[in-house]
Every structure is written in C-alpha cells, then in structure tokens.
Amino acid sequence: MDVVQATSDTVVAINKIAADHDIALTSEMTNEILVILGVAKSEREIAFEAYSWKIGLKPSDLGKEFIYQGNIWTIVGLARGGTSSPVLAKNQNGYTYGLNPKDVKHGLDEMK
C-alpha cells in the first residue's frame, strides 16, 4: 500500500469514528490527527526539511538531542525570519530558545 492510499484510508477511518460519536472535525483537526498518527508531516517538519540545509543541518536532525552549555537540548524547529539564532531547541526544563547553528552542530558532534 502506498502513502497516498494509507493516508486516504486513515482519513476515512477518522471521519467514520467522528461520525459514530457525533464529533464534527475540521480539515485542520483531521490533518493534526494524521500528524499525531505519523501518517503526515507537520508544518514544522516540512519547514525544517526545506530550510535546514541553509544553516548546515540535515532534515534528520529535527528531534535529535545535543549538548549545549553542559546540558541536553532537543532540536524542535527553526525560527522564522533572518536571525543569528534560528535553531529552536528545547532544554531539559521544557523551555524553547533560539540557538546559533554552529553551537548546535558542535553539540550534535559531542553526542556521537
């Protein structure tokens, strides 16, 4: 089964469940369910894949952990617009900050 068919089948199943329980779903809600199920990519994932190369990262770096200032961080996305700290990373306390790509790449290397 290909991805398009799997996505189509999943949407049919989601809509049937919603109808069985009298739940009205918008297309945005359905798309978010597809992302949660891993059938579709989020806007964040699509953007990271499209622009990560511009700052020397790989699409596969999204979600990876790295070391920065002695702590473990997780890459969660890219900031919009021109900034010197475009890599969005979440620290162990759950706070998200923009970091410099050089620091992130160095931290990824430390995790190897």
N, C-alpha and C positions, 0 to 999 in steps of 0.2 A: 504494500500500500504506500502511495506517495504522500508527501507532506500536505499537499492541497486536499487530497481526499480525506486524510486524517483530520485536518482542520475542519473541513465541511461536516464530517461525521460528528465531531465533537460539538460543533455549534448546534447541530440538530438535537443532540442529546441534551445539551444545556437548555435549549428552548423547550424541550419536552418536560424536563424536570421543573422548569419555571412555570410552565402552563399547568402542570399537575398540582402545583402548590399556590396557584393564583398569584404569582410573582411577575410583575412587569419589569422586564430588563431593557435597558437602553443598549444601543450598539457599543457604547463606551464600557458599560458593565460587562457585556459579553467579551469584549476584547481583553479586559482586565482579567477575567476568569481564564481566558486562553493563555495569558502570560503566566498566571499563577500555576496553571497546569503544565506549563513548559511547552505548550503547543505553538505559541507565538512569542516573538521577542518584544520586549518593552521599548518604548521610545528612547529610554536611557541606553539600552543595549545597542539599538540601531545607531544612535548618535556616537557612541563610543567606538563602534566598528568603523564608522565613516571618518572620524577625525583623530583617532588615537595615533595614527601614523605620523601626523603633523608634529607631534611632540615626542616622537621616538618610542612610543609604547605600541604594544600589539593588541588587537581586539581581545585576545585570550587573557590579557592582563586584568580585565574587569573582574572584580570579585577576589582577586589574589591578595594575600597578606604580604606585608613588607615591614621592615624595621625602620623607624624614624625616631630619632632622639631617644633611643633605648626602649621604645615601646612598639607594640604590634599594631599596625594600621591595616585597613582594608580599602582597596580602591572601589569606589561606588559610582564614579561617573566623571564627567567633565563639566566645568563651569562654562557658562555661555559668555560670548564676547571675548575680546582681547584682554588677557590678564597674564601676569607673570606667574601666577599660581593656579593653573587651570585644572589640575588633577584634584577631584573631590575625593577625600579619604575620610573614613570614619575611624575614630580612635576607640580604645577599649572602654571608654565611658559612654560611647554612643554618640559623641559629638562629631559633626562633619565639618572639615576645614578644607580650604583650597591650598594645595601644596605645589611646590616647584617640581617640574618633571625630572630634573636632574637628581633631586633628593629621593624621589620615588624610585627611579631606575637604580640608584645606588642601594636603596633599601631592598629592592627585589633581588639584586645580586647577593646581598647579605643572607637572604633566605635560602639560597641554593646550597 
